[in-house]
């Protein structure tokens, strides 16, 4: 039996965790991870311990989905209490650093008055001394810069808290990722390995490349009850299927949200913002990992939000990715380096591109274009729209661009080829500043300011201006977070009455009135250029 070739069942979820919280890049980057532990995770768990029934009731209310409530029954109190104790003990260096970093930001804001910063350095809290630089913006506002590479070489970065929970699923439903830790469960196997470990590549290859069951169990270090349970996640391998040759034309395939695969005529390809669903028998129809090519030449990431950089899917693809291309940026507290985080997670080839810089080979050319907005007016530079030239076709993936200044696209028009297909997000009623960035702020923002500074993409008028500026032949609205497999990271419920749905419907209708084919994407779709 140990030599029987097996594959991982297509309904098996490999959920990456950092200290039992769903892993995203802000939990890998040391500074943002430290502040999330100190000012999100511990506070949420302490709140649950104070009022478990309130949390359970709030989590069951669809109107409060995505709010600061643990989606756990009140009976989970003992498990959460144990996790709080474990967190305070095991992540003590990160907690101390997060608290010191917040104190440093407060001190700089309160004491820097336009004079030289030099006298402030000796007053910095001990844990942050030597790893931050105090600066002024050109307009004179005080700020600080984190020297991230040093933090990855310090006790603040602890890859031993990284791991994964492996289980089968019969639906797309999961507890919301930002507010609910994953407690141990009887139907799951856990792998306690850093993300850079080859165990994740073994699991990923096991979806398409059969391995002897004994080698799989040995490679994952499983024995006893865990090994017995894991065998239920495996199926004997069927006869191999020869993949079809390249189609000889440019094809795009929509995998949900902002995930699109572009395949050029010569077979080279690029995958944008990978978020790929599992086969679980649920509606709607979807493409899955099995629908991706054997090799992915490029992965393009538009910006460092959890619905565009999904570590779960990236780890499932790492073994077949040639190059990950990310926008150049980083340095600010709210803008950690995406390149450093991915390299720390074991991705060997990560390339940064500045705006208007290009890479590619064969029939594929990839260019980073600037986009405005969607980050609550924070100084975040790790964001790019991607212009993909594939054979004779040109596609622009504008992600969550908020066209705050239409002249930007007027200036870009002479610099880019004609756009055959524009993919644009329309999440024009995004969450407030504190929803995602709250743990990083020195003080809670005033409510009116928090509600004003939202994570908004373009609405109908702004998107229409971009379409006119660029002269697009086709328009596809995407990245609305509507697919059910997105709810655990987006918390969005599809509803025709919401501003994004109303605005996207208006955009599609206006485009068709102008003779421009347009569609709002959902579930799966594909097209040819």
N, C-alpha and C positions, 0 to 999 in steps of 0.2 A: 504493500500500500504506500510505503514512503516514496516509491519511485513513480507513482501515478502522476502524470502531468495534469496540472490544475490551473484554472483561472479564477480571478476574483469575480464574484457575482456582480452584475451591473447595478444592483440596488445597494451595494455596500458603500457607506459613507465613511470617509477618513477625515475626521474633523480636527484640525490643528488647534492646540491649546497652549496658552502661556499661563502658568500657575492656575490652571483650571478655567481660564476665561478664553473665549473664542479669539483666536489669534488674527490680528491684522497688523499692518506695518508699524502703527504707533505703539504697539506692544513689543516690537522688536527694537526700534530706535530707543537708545537708553534713556534719554532725557524725557521724551514723551511717555515712555513706559513707566518711569518712576512717578511722574505726576498723575498718570491714570491710576496707578496703584494707590497712591496716597490720597487722591482727591476725587476718585470715582469709585473704585472697587471697594475700598474699606468703608466709605461712607454709605454706599448702597447696602452692603451687607450689615452694617450696624443698624441702619434704618429698618431692614427686614427683621432683625432680632428684636427691635423695639416694638414692631407692629406687623407680625407675619400675616395676620388675617387681612389687614388693609392692603398689603402688597398682593396677596392672592386675589382679592376682589378686583383691584385695579388692573392686574394683568389679564383678567378675564373680560375686561371691558374693551371692545374693539376701538372705541374712541380714544383710549389711552395707550394704544399700541405704540411702542417706541419710547414710552415715558420712563422715568427713573424708578421702575418697580421690578423686583425679581419675579420672574414667571415660574414660581415654585409653590407647592402647597405649604400650608402652615406647618405641616409635619416635618418639613425639611430644616427646622430650626437647629437640631443637633448637628446636621451636616454642615450648615453654614457657620455655626459657632466653631466647629473644628477647623473649617477653612480659614476663618479669621485668625485663629491662633497660629495655624500653619503659615499664613501669609505674613503675619507680624514677625515670626521667627525666621522664616526662610528668606524673605525679601527685605530684611532690615536695612541693608545698605541702600537699596533702591528707595525705600520709604524715606530714609534720612536724607538722601540726595534730593528727592522730590520736594520735601519740606524746605530744605535749604535753598533750592532753586527758586521756589516761590518767594521766600524771604528776600532773596537777592533782587528779584524783580521789583518787589515792593520798595526796597531800600533805594534802588536806583531811581525809580519814579519819584519817590518822595524827596530825595536829597540832591539829585543832580539838577543844578540850576543854571546850566549853560557854561559854568566854569569847567576847568580841567577835571577829568575823572580820576586822575591819579590818586588823590587822597582817599577815594572810596575803596580801593582794592584791599587795604588791610582790615577794613570793616566787614568784608564779605564773610558769610558763614563758612566754616571750615570745609565741609564736603564739596563746595563748588570752587574753592580757590585753585587756580591753575588750569581750570577747564572752561572758564568763560572769559570773554572779553567785553568790557563795558564800552559802549559806543553812543554817539548821537546820530540821529538821522540828519540828512542835509538841512532839514527844516528846524533842527535843534531839539527834537523830542528824544529823551533818553531811552536807551534800549540795551540789550545785551546779546551777544552771540555765543553759542555753544560750540566748543571745539570737539565735535563728535568723534573723530577717530580716536582721541584719547579715552573717551568713555567706553568704547568697545574693548579697550584693553584694561579696564578697571573692574572692581567688584560690582559696580552698578549694573554692568551687563552680565547676566548669569544665564547662559543657555541651558543649564541643567533644569530650569523650570519649564522648558519647552517639551511638548509631547503631542500625542494624538489619541482621540477616542474613536474606535472603529466599531461600527454596528450596521445592521441592515435597516432599511427604511421602507415603509409602505406609503409614504406621503411626502410632500414638500415642507411640511410644517416643522418648525424648530422654534425654540425660545429665542427672543430677540437678543442679538449677539452683544450689544453694548451694555446691557443691564442684567444679564443672567449668567452666572457661572455654571459650568457643567459639572455636576456632582457625579460620583461614580454610580454606575448602573449595572444591574445583573446581566443584561443582554449585550454588553459592550466589552471589548478587549482594549486595553490601554497599552500604548507603546511610549515609554518614557525615554525618548531620544531627542537630542537637539535637532533642529530642522535641517542642519547641514549633513546629518547622518544619512548614509546610504540606504537605511531601512525604508525611507519614504520613496526612493527610486525603485526599490524592490517591489513595494506595494503598487506603485504606478505602472511598472512594466507588467505586473501580473494581470492587468486588465486586458492585455492583448497578446502577451508573450507567455505561453505556458511554462511552468516550472514544476519540478517534482515536489510533492507536498512536503516531504521531509526537509528539503533544502529551504523551503519557504519558512517552515516553523523554526529551523535552526537560525536562519538569517534574521528573523524577528525576535529570537531569544524567547520563544514561547514554549511552555511545558505545562503539564498537569491540566487543571480546569481551563486555563486560558487557551491552551492548544486544542482541547476538545471543542470549546466554543468557536474558535477560529475556523475549524474544519467546516462548520456550518456556513461560513462565508465563502466557501470555495465550491467550484463545480468542475467536473472533469472536462478537459479541453476538447472542443469539437475539432473536426478537420480544418486545417488552415485555409483561409480564403485569400486568393491573389488580389491585391488592390488594383483598381483600374488605372490605366495610364493617364497622364495629364490630358485635359479635355481639348487643349488647343485654343481656348478662348478664356477671357477673364471672367471668373465666377466669384460672386460673394454669397456668403451664407450667414444668416442672422441666427445666433444661438440664444438670444434673450438679452434684455437690458442693453448694455453698450458693447456686447461681445459680438464681433463680426470677423469672419474668416475671409480673406481675400486671396484667391489663387490665380496667379498669372498664367499666361498661355504656356510658358516653359516649365510649369510645375512649381516654381518658387512661390512662397506664400507668406502672409503676415496675419497674425491673430491679434486683434485689438481688444484690450480690456477683458481678458479671459474670465468669464463666469459661466461654467458649463453645468447643466443639470444632470442628475442621476436618472436612470431608468427605474421608475417605481410604480408604473402603471397608472399614474395620476394624469389628469388633464391639466393644461392643454398638451398637444403633441409638441415634442421638443427634439432638437438634436442633442446628442450626448457625447461623451468622450469617445465613443466608438465611431463617431462620424468625423473625427479629426484625422488628418493625414498622418502617416508614419513618422514624418519629420516636420517640425514647425521651424521655418527658417528664422522668422522674427516674431517676437511678441512686442507690441507697442502699448505702453501704459500712458493714459492721458493725464491723470493726476492722482495724488496720493490720498484718495478717499476709499473707504472699505468696500464700496460698491463698484470700484474700478480697479483696485489692486486686491484681488481675492487670493490670499495665500493658499487657501484650500485647493483651488484649481491650479494655481501655479505649481504647487508641489506635485500634483498629479501629472503635470506635463514636463517637469524639469528635465527628465532624462531625454526628451526628444526635442528640446528647444535649442536652436543654434545661438541666438543672441536676443537678449532683452534690451529694448531701447526705451529710455526714460527721458523726460525733460530735465535739462540742467537746472539746478536750484539748490536749495538747502542752506543751512547756516543759521536761520532764525529758529527760535524755540518752537513756533507753530509750523515750521517748514523743515522738518528733518530730512536728511539726505535719503532719497529713495534708493539710490545706488548702494550706499553703505548698508542699508537694511537688507536688501536682497543678497548682497554678497555675504553678509553674516549668516543669512538663512541658507547658504550653500549654492547659490546660483553663480556659476563660474564666469559667465561672460555677460556683463551689464555695461551698456554704453550710454553715456549722456549726450544729448544733442541740445545745443542752444537754438533759439528761434532762427528759422530760415536755414539751418544746417541740414544736411541730407546724408543718408547712407543707403545701402542696398546693393544688389548684384543681379545679374541676369535680366529678366524682364521687370524687375521690381526696383522702384526708387521711392524712398520714404523721406519726407521732409516735415520738420517740426514747425508749426505755425503758432504764433501767439494767440491766446484768448484771454478775455477779460472776465472778471466777476467770479461768482459761485463760491467764493471763499470768505464771505462776510467782511470784505474790505481789509483783511489781514494781508501783510506783505508776504505773500506766498508766490514763489516763482516756479515751483515744480509743477508746471501745468503746460500742456501743449495740445493743440488740435493737430491731427495727422493727415497730411496730404499723401495719398498712396497712388502712385502711378504704376499701373500694372498692364504691361503690354501697351495696347492703344487706348486704355481706359484710365480715367482719373476719378478717384473717390476722395472726398473730404469728410473726415470724422471730427466734427466740431464739439463732440461730447457735451458738457454742461455750460458751454460758452454763454455768457450773458452779454449780449451786444449793447453794452452801456455806451459805447462811442462808435456809431456806425462808420465814421471815417476810417477806422482801422481796416475794415474790409475793402473800402475804396482804395486804400493804399496797397493792400495785398493783391488786388485784382491784376495789376500789370505784372506781378511777380510769379503768378501761378498759371498753369495751363487751364484751359476751360474745364469746369467741374462737371463731369458727367453725372455724378450722384453725390448729393449732400446728405449726410446723416447728422441730424441735429437733435439734441435733447431739449425738452421743454418743461422741466421741473421748475415752473415759474412761481411756485409757492413752497419754497424749501424751508427747512427747519431753521430756527434762530441760531445765532452765534454760539450760545452756550451749549446747545444740544451736542455738538461734536467737540468744540474747543474749550468748553467750560473748565475742565481740569487744568488747563494751561494758563488760565487767566489769574492775575494777582488778586483780584477782587471780583465778586459776582457783579455782572454789569447791571445797570439800571434797566428795569423791564422795558421801558419805551425804546431804549437804544438796542437792547437785545433783540426785540421784535423787529426793529428797523434793519438791523444788519443780518440778513438772512442768507442761507445757502441757495440762492436763486439762480436758475438758468434763464434763458430768454423766454419772453412771452411771444404772442402772435405778432404784434407790430415789430418788435426787435428782430425776430427771426425773419420776417418778411423783408426787412431792410437788408439783412445779410444775403438773402437769396437774390435780391435785385442787384446788390453790389457785385456779387460773384458770378451772376449769369448762369445759374445751375440748370441743367437739363432735366434732372429728376430730384425729388426731395423725399427723404424718409425720416419720419420722426421716431426716435428711439430713446433709450435710457430713461424711461418713465418709471422704472421700478415696479411694473405691474405684474410680472410673472410671479406665480406663487412660490417658486424656489428662491425669490429675492426677499420675501417678507422678513426673514430672520436678520437681514442686514439693512433693509430699507424701511420696514414697518409700514409700507404703503398699501392701502386697499384700493383696488380699481373702482372708480365711481365716476359715471359720466358727468356728474354735477360739479366735480372739482375743477379748480382753475387750470391745472395742466391739461385735463381732458377737453375742457371747453376751448382752450387756446389752441391745442393741437388740431381739434376738429375744424376750427376756423381757418387754420393755416392750410390744411389739406384742401378745404373747399376753395380757398382763395387761389392756391396754386393751380387747381384744375380749371378754375375760371380763366386763368392766364394761359392755359394750354400746357402746363407743366405737370407731368404725372407725379402724383404724391400719394403717400401711404403712411399710416401709423402702424409700426411693426409691433407684433405681439407673438410670443411663443417661438415660432420658427418661420423663416422665409428664405428665399434665395432668388438671385437674379444674375443676368449675364450682361456684359458690356462688349 
